[in-house]
């Protein structure tokens, strides 16, 4: 059974072939990942089964740095292996599991996939829990420690070259993101009241000296200046705020929002919107997050 997605092929950083299986490490850095592609084959008949798995860069650095040093990072104490859960697919989710297990003479890479469930709590960000009782397809490739270390060093060298080549562009992108975040914070900040905004004079106004001439009978004293009455500020009607808040939580409780956005992020946006009365910005951010995930 093939698990090769359609689309443009990836650049292969390293390939390892055995008598009945292959393992490719491919460049998917355009989306910030590495792609593992493995399969079983028979000579003269082609591949009988394939599977792929995407590694985040932080996880890839950890895994291949330890492999280059002759060890495997342990994330599953029961399996005594590096185990990573991911998922993909539209409509029906697909669960993907990568397991890397060390033995005294060999390292085993197992890539498996099958039907999954969206409730992947406790398995890591972006994880999909394998559906219970569902049949799964898997491909296992065994490498010697020498082959595994060669592969790890080649991958780390490729990552270093990519980081150097893309450093200016990544810094420019990050600075643009920070500028956008600062602009949003200024938009959410409450406006200062008029009393606070009016600057105080640098020097006190000079007091008028009394006239030396005695007042005449026709002199009429000027009326004392009366302070201007303070304008009453009518508090804003709570109806629009409640309507915006209701619209936000209706969107947040939708299936699209639950699949696309971390619940902690949804609560954080709601707290900021409630503090500054800017539910419109919270709704916009939630819609953008849903759109990016589709």
Secondary structure, DSSP 8 states (H G I E B T S, - for coil): -----SSS--EEEEEEE-SSEEEEEEEEGGGTEEEEEEEEEETTTEEEEEEEEEEEHHHHHHHHHHHHTT----SBTTTTBEEEEEEE-SSS-EEEEEEEEE-SSEEEEEEEEEEEES--TTS-TT--EE-TT--EEEEEEEEEHHHHHHHHHHHHHHHHHHHHHHHHHHHHHHHHHHHHHHHHHHHHS----HHHHS---SS--------SS---TT-------------------HHHHHHHHHHHHHHHTSHHHHHHS-HHHHHHHHHHHHHHT-HHHHHHHHHHHHHHH-
